[in-house]
Amino acid sequence: MKKEIFAAAIVILFSLSALAQEISYNNWAIGNGGGLSFQNGNLIQFQSQMACQDMGSTVSDATGNLLFYCNGTTVYNKNHAVMANGTGLLGDITGGHAALILIQPETKFYYIFTIDKYADNDGLRYHIVDISANGGLGEVITKNVVLMNPASEKIAAVWNQNQSCYKIITHKFGNNEFHVFELNNSGLNTTPVISAIGNSHINGNYGQAHDALGQLSISPNGNKVALALCYSSLFEIFDFDINTGVLTNPLSFGAYPFAWGIEFSPNSQYVYFTQWTLHKVYQADISSNDSSIIIASIIEVGNIPAAGQYSVGYLSRTPDNRIFIAKYGYGNLASISSPDSAGLACNFDDAGITLQYGSSTAGLSCSPVFLNEINTLKENNPYSFNLFPNPCNGNFTLLKRTVFSNALIKIFSLQGDIVYAASLNDSKLNEVFETNLQAGVYFISIKSANGELVNQKLIIAK
């Protein structure tokens, strides 16, 4: 019994640690002067100095307090002032994934990755911030170190809990090479794992359709990578091994002229994608891993009325399991509130979120992926579960793949205290729980009689 309690405690502590890192990306400085803060199931807006035409990046501390943000050329501290030595970064505010901020594990240092536009001469570079400098306002202590050149406007990262590192995925321009770098507590390993696979990213029309352009995303279960090739009018999906950094099994679908944004649903079953000038939002079911079946599943789920040539932009999965869609030049964002649901049940809303500050551009915020624990354990665990809805008001339905006996559900606070516990019904596949818990972020543990343990984050919003 003591061994079981200790093992369960270790799992909870590891998961809470990952959750604390995930909370570090609950603030987004976006567009021209906008800001979104996802706090305990609530969306709060703030005014920022962000000025980015595409995807900037924002980082906070482990409790969700803003630290700094970057638009590809300038770094702003938590007071929305330019950070010490925070100008002159050789990225570009139109550099697609213009900035990505990652925490160097177990240190006071943060890496900022920036990309030049259209595979231009400055390529992919990194910069280092010491957040302890200037009384916690930070300082850029290393700047403009070339990591890869030429580079497409694509970069994303995923946290590997087993190896305690980030895997950083990007794509070289002019060929078909993915480069995967690793950031751990010793720093950045600048020797990448290279996978030459899929279509080459080639020149197009500079300033228009060009294969340097297009979003790159990692699935919440860490098993897939998807990207858009704007000039080639294609979307591609690959298998990804989070431990080795190798990409395999390419599949593609098109033609979609001006292929632009692509993002995974929280359950990793669907991708949502857009075309830069054609204003539509599509969903595809990718669970079959078969191109013809995926193509047959594609459905238009939304349309963003256009005041001009451009409107629909990049997509970002939110900390509360929605998907937001940037709308270029608008005072609001489109949203998908039920992205794990098929077809029109995903609940696309063009009016989505009205911005209290600033305006939307083509992107939102570039943040790393933290694996959805229930999805990563599902394939090896016959007793898999899902929750609906999540976020919820304190009442939720537990969906089970199969029934079994002597299983317990426990809900933990972020401090690790048990705040709710119950036995699961031996004969029901679906059970409704009414917790009466206050709004906030919680952690669910479900343990079966044979020792299987499944964990998932629960968000309560009231």
C-alpha positions as CSV (number, residue, x, y, z in Angstrom):
1,M,0.0,0.0,0.0
2,K,2.8,2.4,0.8
3,K,4.4,1.7,-2.5
4,E,1.1,2.4,-4.3
5,I,0.6,5.7,-2.5
6,F,4.2,6.7,-3.2
7,A,3.9,5.8,-6.9
8,A,0.7,7.8,-7.3
9,A,2.2,10.8,-5.5
10,I,5.2,10.7,-7.9
11,V,2.8,10.7,-10.9
12,I,0.8,13.6,-9.4
13,L,4.0,15.6,-8.6
14,F,5.4,15.1,-12.2
15,S,2.1,16.1,-13.7
16,L,1.6,19.1,-11.4
17,S,5.2,20.2,-12.4
18,A,4.3,20.0,-16.1
19,L,1.0,21.8,-15.4
20,A,3.0,24.6,-13.6
21,Q,5.1,25.0,-16.8
22,E,2.0,25.1,-18.9
23,I,0.6,27.9,-16.7
24,S,3.7,29.8,-17.7
25,Y,2.0,30.3,-21.1
26,N,-1.4,31.4,-19.9
27,N,-0.8,35.0,-21.0
28,W,-0.8,36.1,-24.6
29,A,0.3,39.5,-25.9
30,I,-1.2,39.5,-29.4
31,G,-1.7,41.6,-32.5
32,N,-1.5,45.3,-32.2
33,G,-1.7,46.1,-28.5
34,G,-3.9,43.3,-27.4
35,G,-3.6,40.8,-24.5
36,L,-5.4,37.7,-23.3
37,S,-5.0,36.1,-19.9
38,F,-6.4,32.7,-19.2
39,Q,-6.8,32.6,-15.4
40,N,-8.6,29.8,-13.5
41,G,-11.1,29.2,-16.2
42,N,-11.7,32.9,-16.9
43,L,-10.5,35.1,-19.8
44,I,-9.2,38.5,-18.8
45,Q,-7.9,41.0,-21.3
46,F,-5.0,43.4,-20.9
47,Q,-3.3,46.1,-22.9
48,S,0.1,45.3,-24.3
49,Q,2.8,46.9,-26.4
50,M,2.8,44.0,-28.8
51,A,3.2,45.0,-32.4
52,C,3.4,41.8,-34.5
53,Q,1.9,41.0,-37.8
54,D,2.1,37.3,-37.2
55,M,2.8,35.1,-34.2
56,G,4.7,36.7,-31.2
57,S,5.3,34.8,-28.0
58,T,4.7,35.5,-24.3
59,V,5.9,33.8,-21.1
60,S,4.9,34.1,-17.4
61,D,6.0,32.6,-14.2
62,A,4.8,29.3,-12.7
63,T,1.8,31.0,-11.1
64,G,0.7,32.9,-14.2
65,N,2.2,36.3,-13.6
66,L,3.5,38.0,-16.8
67,L,7.3,38.0,-17.3
68,F,7.9,39.3,-20.9
69,Y,7.0,39.0,-24.5
70,C,8.6,39.4,-28.0
71,N,7.4,40.3,-31.5
72,G,10.5,39.0,-33.3
73,T,12.5,42.3,-33.1
74,T,11.8,43.7,-29.6
75,V,11.4,42.3,-26.1
76,Y,9.0,43.9,-23.6
77,N,9.2,43.2,-19.9
78,K,6.3,42.7,-17.4
79,N,5.8,46.4,-17.2
80,H,5.3,46.6,-20.9
81,A,8.5,48.6,-21.3
82,V,11.4,47.6,-23.6
83,M,13.6,45.1,-21.7
84,A,17.3,46.0,-21.2
85,N,19.2,45.2,-24.4
86,G,15.8,44.1,-25.8
87,T,16.0,45.8,-29.3
88,G,17.8,44.8,-32.5
89,L,16.8,41.2,-32.6
90,L,17.3,40.1,-36.2
91,G,13.9,38.5,-36.7
92,D,10.9,40.2,-38.3
93,I,7.4,41.1,-37.1
94,T,6.1,39.4,-40.3
95,G,8.2,36.3,-39.8
96,G,5.3,33.8,-39.4
97,H,6.2,32.2,-36.1
98,A,8.0,35.4,-35.5
99,A,9.0,34.5,-31.9
100,L,9.0,31.5,-29.6
101,I,10.0,31.8,-26.0
102,L,11.1,28.7,-24.0
103,I,12.2,28.3,-20.4
104,Q,15.6,26.7,-20.0
105,P,14.7,24.0,-17.5
106,E,15.8,24.5,-13.9
107,T,17.5,27.8,-14.6
108,K,16.8,31.6,-14.6
109,F,17.4,31.8,-18.4
110,Y,14.9,31.9,-21.2
111,Y,15.6,31.3,-24.9
112,I,13.9,33.4,-27.6
113,F,13.9,32.0,-31.1
114,T,13.2,34.4,-34.0
115,I,12.8,33.9,-37.8
116,D,13.3,36.3,-40.7
117,K,10.4,36.7,-43.2
118,Y,10.2,34.8,-46.5
119,A,13.4,32.8,-45.8
120,D,15.4,36.1,-45.9
121,N,19.1,36.4,-45.0
122,D,18.8,36.5,-41.2
123,G,17.3,33.0,-40.9
124,L,16.5,31.4,-37.5
125,R,18.4,32.9,-34.6
126,Y,18.3,32.5,-30.8
127,H,18.7,35.0,-28.0
128,I,19.0,34.5,-24.2
129,V,17.2,36.4,-21.4
130,D,18.4,36.4,-17.8
131,I,15.1,37.1,-16.0
132,S,16.8,37.7,-12.6
133,A,18.6,40.9,-13.9
134,N,17.3,44.4,-13.2
135,G,15.2,43.3,-10.2
136,G,13.3,40.7,-12.1
137,L,12.6,42.8,-15.2
138,G,15.2,40.8,-17.1
139,E,17.9,41.5,-19.6
140,V,18.8,40.1,-23.0
141,I,22.4,38.8,-22.4
142,T,23.0,36.9,-25.7
143,K,21.6,38.1,-29.0
144,N,21.3,37.1,-32.6
145,V,23.1,33.8,-32.7
146,V,22.4,32.0,-36.0
147,L,20.9,28.5,-35.5
148,M,19.8,27.7,-39.1
149,N,19.9,29.6,-42.4
150,P,17.9,29.7,-44.7
151,A,14.8,29.0,-42.6
152,S,11.2,28.8,-43.4
153,E,8.8,30.8,-41.1
154,K,8.0,27.7,-39.1
155,I,8.9,26.7,-35.6
156,A,7.1,24.8,-32.7
157,A,8.2,23.1,-29.5
158,V,6.9,20.3,-27.2
159,W,7.9,19.5,-23.7
160,N,9.3,16.0,-23.2
161,Q,8.6,15.1,-19.6
162,N,10.6,11.8,-19.7
163,Q,13.8,13.6,-20.9
164,S,13.2,16.9,-19.1
165,C,13.7,18.9,-22.3
166,Y,12.0,20.8,-25.1
167,K,12.0,19.3,-28.6
168,I,12.1,22.3,-31.1
169,I,10.9,21.5,-34.6
170,T,11.6,23.8,-37.5
171,H,12.0,23.4,-41.3
172,K,14.9,24.4,-43.5
173,F,14.1,26.4,-46.6
174,G,14.9,25.1,-50.1
175,N,14.7,21.4,-49.3
176,N,12.6,18.9,-47.4
177,E,14.6,18.8,-44.1
178,F,13.0,19.1,-40.7
179,H,15.5,20.1,-38.0
180,V,14.8,19.1,-34.4
181,F,16.8,20.8,-31.7
182,E,16.8,20.1,-28.0
183,L,16.8,22.6,-25.1
184,N,17.6,21.1,-21.6
185,N,19.0,22.4,-18.3
186,S,22.5,22.4,-19.9
187,G,21.4,24.7,-22.7
188,L,20.6,24.4,-26.4
189,N,22.1,21.5,-28.4
190,T,22.7,23.2,-31.7
191,T,23.3,19.9,-33.5
192,P,19.8,18.9,-34.8
193,V,18.2,15.6,-35.6
194,I,17.4,15.9,-39.3
195,S,14.5,14.2,-41.1
196,A,14.5,14.6,-44.9
197,I,10.9,13.8,-45.6
198,G,7.8,15.3,-47.3
199,N,7.8,18.1,-49.9
200,S,10.6,20.6,-50.4
201,H,9.8,24.1,-49.3
202,I,10.5,26.1,-52.4
203,N,10.3,29.7,-53.7
204,G,7.1,31.2,-54.6
205,N,6.1,34.8,-55.2
206,Y,7.9,37.0,-52.8
207,G,5.4,39.0,-50.8
208,Q,2.6,36.7,-51.8
209,A,2.4,32.9,-51.9
210,H,5.7,31.4,-50.8
211,D,6.5,28.0,-49.2
212,A,8.4,29.7,-46.4
213,L,5.0,30.8,-45.2
214,G,2.5,28.6,-43.4
215,Q,1.9,27.4,-39.8
216,L,3.6,24.4,-38.2
217,S,1.8,22.7,-35.2
218,I,2.4,19.8,-32.9
219,S,-0.5,17.6,-31.7
220,P,-1.4,17.6,-27.9
221,N,-0.4,14.0,-27.6
222,G,3.0,14.7,-29.1
223,N,2.6,12.1,-31.9
224,K,1.9,14.3,-34.9
225,V,3.3,17.3,-36.7
226,A,1.3,19.3,-39.3
227,L,2.2,22.2,-41.5
228,A,1.1,24.4,-44.4
229,L,3.0,25.1,-47.6
230,C,1.5,28.3,-48.9
231,Y,2.9,28.3,-52.5
232,S,2.6,24.6,-53.1
233,S,-1.1,24.7,-51.8
234,L,-0.6,21.7,-49.6
235,F,-1.1,20.7,-46.0
236,E,1.2,17.9,-44.6
237,I,1.0,15.6,-41.6
238,F,3.8,13.5,-40.2
239,D,4.3,11.0,-37.3
240,F,6.7,12.3,-34.7
241,D,8.8,10.4,-32.2
242,I,9.1,12.8,-29.2
243,N,12.1,10.8,-27.8
244,T,14.2,10.5,-30.9
245,G,13.0,13.7,-32.7
246,V,12.5,11.7,-35.9
247,L,9.6,12.4,-38.3
248,T,8.1,9.6,-40.5
249,N,5.1,8.6,-42.5
250,P,4.2,11.7,-44.5
251,L,0.8,12.3,-45.9
252,S,-0.6,15.4,-47.6
253,F,-3.8,16.9,-48.9
254,G,-4.6,19.7,-51.3
255,A,-4.8,21.6,-53.4
256,Y,-5.7,24.5,-51.1
257,P,-4.3,27.8,-52.6
258,F,-2.6,30.0,-50.0
259,A,-2.5,27.2,-47.5
260,W,-2.0,29.0,-44.2
261,G,-3.0,28.0,-40.7
262,I,-3.3,24.6,-39.2
263,E,-4.0,23.5,-35.6
264,F,-4.9,20.3,-33.8
265,S,-7.9,19.7,-31.6
266,P,-7.2,18.9,-27.9
267,N,-7.9,15.2,-28.4
268,S,-5.5,15.2,-31.4
269,Q,-8.2,13.6,-33.7
270,Y,-8.9,16.6,-35.8
271,V,-7.0,19.4,-37.6
272,Y,-8.5,22.7,-38.4
273,F,-7.0,24.7,-41.3
274,T,-7.3,27.9,-43.2
275,Q,-6.4,29.6,-46.5
276,W,-4.9,33.1,-46.2
277,T,-7.1,34.9,-48.8
278,L,-10.2,32.6,-49.0
279,H,-11.8,33.2,-45.6
280,K,-12.9,29.7,-44.8
281,V,-12.2,27.4,-41.9
282,Y,-12.1,23.6,-42.4
283,Q,-11.9,20.5,-40.2
284,A,-10.4,17.2,-41.1
285,D,-10.5,13.9,-39.2
286,I,-6.9,12.6,-39.2
287,S,-7.4,9.5,-37.0
288,S,-7.4,7.1,-39.9
289,N,-3.8,8.0,-41.0
290,D,-5.0,7.5,-44.6
291,S,-4.9,10.4,-47.0
292,S,-8.0,9.4,-49.0
293,I,-10.1,8.9,-45.8
294,I,-8.8,12.2,-44.4
295,I,-9.7,14.1,-47.6
296,A,-13.2,12.5,-47.6
297,S,-13.7,13.8,-44.0
298,I,-12.9,17.5,-44.8
299,I,-15.8,19.8,-44.0
300,E,-16.1,23.6,-44.0
301,V,-17.0,24.5,-40.4
302,G,-16.9,28.3,-40.7
303,N,-16.5,31.3,-42.9
304,I,-15.0,34.7,-41.9
305,P,-16.6,37.5,-43.9
306,A,-13.9,39.6,-45.5
307,A,-13.8,43.4,-45.6
308,G,-10.6,43.1,-47.8
309,Q,-8.3,40.6,-49.4
310,Y,-7.1,39.2,-46.1
311,S,-9.1,38.1,-43.0
312,V,-8.4,34.6,-41.8
313,G,-5.0,34.0,-40.1
314,Y,-3.2,31.5,-37.9
315,L,-5.0,29.3,-35.3
316,S,-3.9,28.7,-31.7
317,R,-5.3,26.2,-29.2
318,T,-6.0,28.0,-25.9
319,P,-5.2,26.9,-22.4
320,D,-8.9,26.2,-21.8
321,N,-9.2,23.8,-24.8
322,R,-10.7,26.1,-27.4
323,I,-9.2,27.2,-30.7
324,F,-8.9,31.0,-31.5
325,I,-8.5,32.2,-35.1
326,A,-6.7,35.5,-35.8
327,K,-8.7,37.9,-38.1
328,Y,-6.4,40.3,-39.9
329,G,-7.4,43.9,-39.1
330,Y,-10.4,43.1,-37.1
331,G,-11.3,44.0,-33.5
332,N,-12.3,40.4,-32.7
333,L,-11.1,36.8,-33.0
334,A,-13.1,33.9,-34.3
335,S,-13.4,30.9,-32.0
336,I,-14.1,27.2,-32.0
337,S,-15.5,26.3,-28.6
338,S,-15.9,22.5,-29.0
339,P,-12.9,21.5,-31.2
340,D,-13.1,17.8,-30.1
341,S,-16.5,17.5,-31.8
342,A,-17.0,16.4,-35.4
343,G,-18.2,18.8,-38.1
344,L,-20.5,21.7,-37.3
345,A,-20.8,20.5,-33.7
346,C,-17.3,22.0,-33.1
347,N,-19.2,25.4,-32.7
348,F,-17.3,27.8,-34.9
349,D,-18.2,31.4,-34.1
350,D,-17.0,34.3,-36.3
351,A,-17.8,36.8,-33.6
352,G,-15.9,34.8,-31.0
353,I,-14.0,37.1,-28.7
354,T,-14.3,40.9,-28.9
355,L,-10.9,42.5,-28.2
356,Q,-11.0,45.2,-25.5
357,Y,-7.5,46.5,-26.5
358,G,-5.9,46.8,-29.9
359,S,-6.7,44.8,-33.0
360,S,-6.0,41.4,-34.4
361,T,-3.3,40.7,-37.0
362,A,-2.5,37.4,-38.8
363,G,-1.4,35.6,-35.7
364,L,-1.9,35.0,-31.9
365,S,0.7,33.5,-29.6
366,C,3.4,30.9,-30.2
367,S,3.6,28.6,-27.1
368,P,5.1,25.1,-26.6
369,V,2.9,22.0,-26.3
370,F,2.6,20.2,-23.0
371,L,1.3,16.7,-23.5
372,N,-2.3,15.9,-22.7
373,E,-1.7,13.2,-20.1
374,I,-4.9,11.2,-20.9
375,N,-4.1,11.1,-24.6
376,T,-0.5,9.9,-24.1
377,L,-1.5,7.1,-21.8
378,K,-4.6,6.0,-23.8
379,E,-2.9,3.7,-26.3
380,N,-1.2,1.6,-23.6
381,N,-4.1,1.7,-21.1
382,P,-7.3,-0.3,-21.7
383,Y,-9.1,1.8,-19.1
384,S,-9.0,5.1,-21.0
385,F,-11.3,8.0,-20.1
386,N,-12.3,11.4,-21.3
387,L,-14.2,14.3,-19.7
388,F,-17.0,16.4,-21.1
389,P,-17.3,19.3,-20.9
390,N,-13.8,20.6,-20.0
391,P,-13.9,23.5,-18.9
392,C,-17.1,22.9,-16.9
393,N,-19.0,24.5,-14.1
394,G,-18.1,21.9,-11.6
395,N,-20.4,19.2,-13.1
396,F,-18.9,16.9,-15.8
397,T,-19.5,13.6,-17.5
398,L,-16.8,10.9,-17.3
399,L,-16.7,8.8,-20.6
400,K,-15.2,5.3,-20.3
401,R,-14.1,3.0,-23.0
402,T,-15.0,-0.1,-20.9
403,V,-16.5,-0.9,-17.5
404,F,-14.5,-2.5,-14.7
405,S,-14.6,-2.8,-11.0
406,N,-13.0,-1.1,-8.0
407,A,-11.9,2.1,-9.6
408,L,-11.5,5.5,-7.8
409,I,-11.6,9.1,-9.1
410,K,-9.8,11.8,-7.1
411,I,-9.5,15.5,-7.8
412,F,-6.5,17.4,-6.6
413,S,-5.9,21.1,-6.1
414,L,-2.7,22.6,-7.6
415,Q,-1.2,22.3,-4.2
416,G,-1.7,18.6,-4.3
417,D,-4.6,18.4,-1.8
418,I,-7.5,15.9,-2.4
419,V,-10.6,18.1,-2.8
420,Y,-13.0,15.4,-4.2
421,A,-13.1,11.6,-4.2
422,A,-15.6,9.0,-5.3
423,S,-15.9,5.4,-6.5
424,L,-16.7,4.7,-10.2
425,N,-19.8,2.7,-11.1
426,D,-19.1,-0.9,-12.1
427,S,-21.7,-1.0,-14.9
428,K,-21.9,2.4,-16.5
429,L,-19.8,3.7,-19.4
430,N,-20.9,7.3,-18.8
431,E,-21.1,8.9,-15.3
432,V,-22.1,12.4,-14.2
433,F,-20.2,14.0,-11.3
434,E,-21.3,17.1,-9.4
435,T,-18.4,18.4,-7.5
436,N,-19.5,21.9,-6.3
437,L,-15.8,23.0,-6.5
438,Q,-14.9,26.6,-6.9
439,A,-13.6,28.0,-10.2
440,G,-10.0,27.1,-10.9
441,V,-7.5,24.6,-12.3
442,Y,-7.6,21.0,-10.9
443,F,-6.0,17.7,-11.6
444,I,-7.9,14.4,-11.9
445,S,-6.5,11.0,-11.0
446,I,-8.4,7.8,-11.9
447,K,-7.0,4.5,-10.6
448,S,-8.2,1.1,-11.4
449,A,-8.0,-2.1,-9.4
450,N,-4.9,-3.4,-11.3
451,G,-3.0,-0.2,-10.6
452,E,-3.5,1.6,-13.9
453,L,-3.4,5.4,-13.4
454,V,-4.8,8.0,-15.7
455,N,-4.4,11.8,-15.2
456,Q,-6.0,14.8,-16.7
457,K,-6.3,18.5,-16.1
458,L,-9.8,19.8,-15.2
459,I,-10.8,23.5,-15.6
460,I,-13.8,24.8,-13.7
461,A,-15.2,28.1,-14.9
462,K,-18.2,29.7,-13.2
